[in-house]
Amino acid sequence: MLIRSAVASDAALLHEIAAITFPLACPPDALPESIQAFIDENLSESAFSRYLADPQRELFIAEERGVAIGYTMLVHGDPGDADVAAVVTVRPTVELSKVYVHPDHHGGGVASALVEHSVSAARSRGAASVWLGVNQLNARANRFYEKSGFEQVGTKKFLVGERYEDDFVRLRPL
């Protein structure tokens, strides 16, 4: 497996992975039309083009034999959400905004490698912590993040379609 920095020409590829993996992170009662609306607005090819052009963001792609199997996105800077800002007190901080792995590669260490690569990148840019939001009902992801050193420090709301979901805020001091 290879982890590399994403480049502008990866926008379509990142959208394809996101469209497959984002629904897996949603709670079981999330409406399919809400999930699709979120993908269309936040995980489209044009959204990824904007992310890739933003100097405050870094995206990494995991590949196996030249095929993309997962990705992460870091967002540098102070949290914009008041609930997050209140509980993420170790600064400067970086948000680990996205950690997604193709379901055919779950349990193979891809997510761990992507997270560690992302944490290392955050540290190299001077971050004192990395934080993330994860749906409270996503038991698998919560176990993974806890095992990866992210402690639950608070909660926040996350809009999917027209409905707010409940997320845990997790923090990993560096």
Buried (B, 14 or more C-beta within 10 A) or exposed (E): BEBEEBEEEBBEBBBBBBBBBBBBBBEEEBEEEBBBBBBEEBBBBEBBBEBBEEEEBBBBBBBBEEEBBBBBBBBBEEBEBEBBBEBBEBEEBBBBBBBBBBEEBBEBEBBBBBBBBBBEBBBEEEBEBBBBBBBBBBEEBBEBBBEBBBEBBBBBEBEBBEEEBEBBBBBBBB
